[in-house]
Amino acid sequence: MTTVSPQVVDFEGLRIEYDAHVLEPRAWTAEQSRWAAELIQQAPPGPVLEVCSGAGHIGLLAVSLAPRSLVCVDADATACAYLRRNAAYAGIRVDVREGRMDEVLAADECFAVIIADPPWVSTAEVGQFPEDPVTAIDGGDDGLSLVRACLDVIDAHLDVLGSALLQVGPDQPDAVEALLASYDELAMGEVRVYERGALVRIDRRVDRG
């Protein structure tokens, strides 16, 4: 665990610890948790996956509202340490995997719901957010580098009757729709836009009855 003193926030009843190395939980992202919980309740059997999970607050709240087994992935060791700690506070068992999302998931793993929270600020604009750790918000030249990686994970690991919920910038849903055109089996569903971000539901291109 990092030597920086942790800060604590109440995230819809969950005690969430983090520090300056980890992105501060945003209150609005509870909307992603609640929507994910609705999707979990409708999804086929199977675990939930959260990628780019940070301190874990979004995934933890989702499965506290709609209990499922939870796998969380983040490349940052400090974030994973806080995630384990926050899961313990919540009394939720989580399979925490530290590393690149394309390396820590087995090829045959399948998830009923996938929650994706990638960095989506362009590299040129990260200086506008000095309070945030760069690695937690830097999405590459166009802000979509990690979004693309998340779409690859969704394509490879989403159950045929499951759903994914991707968080992006408030002005990025159209860019996500354009990216999805290159995936034969993924389709863009409902989009919800907020002041601080947007949520995009992604489904398989199948007859859902």
Number of C-alpha atoms within 10 A of each C-alpha: 11 14 6 10 10 15 11 14 15 12 19 12 9 17 16 25 24 26 19 14 19 23 20 20 20 12 13 13 20 18 15 24 24 19 15 27 22 14 21 26 14 14 19 16 15 16 20 26 25 26 25 23 26 30 29 28 26 25 32 28 24 25 20 16 16 17 16 22 14 22 20 27 26 24 19 20 17 18 27 24 17 23 27 19 19 22 23 13 13 17 11 18 14 19 14 20 19 18 16 15 20 14 10 14 17 9 11 7 11 20 25 23 33 32 26 30 24 27 23 25 24 17 15 13 15 21 13 9 11 8 11 17 16 18 14 22 21 24 23 18 13 13 23 23 17 20 22 16 17 23 20 15 18 27 20 17 21 23 23 19 18 24 26 30 25 25 24 25 19 16 14 18 21 11 11 19 15 11 14 19 12 9 14 10 14 21 15 18 14 10 15 14 16 13 9 13 17 19 24 22 20 26 24 22 14 11 6 9 3
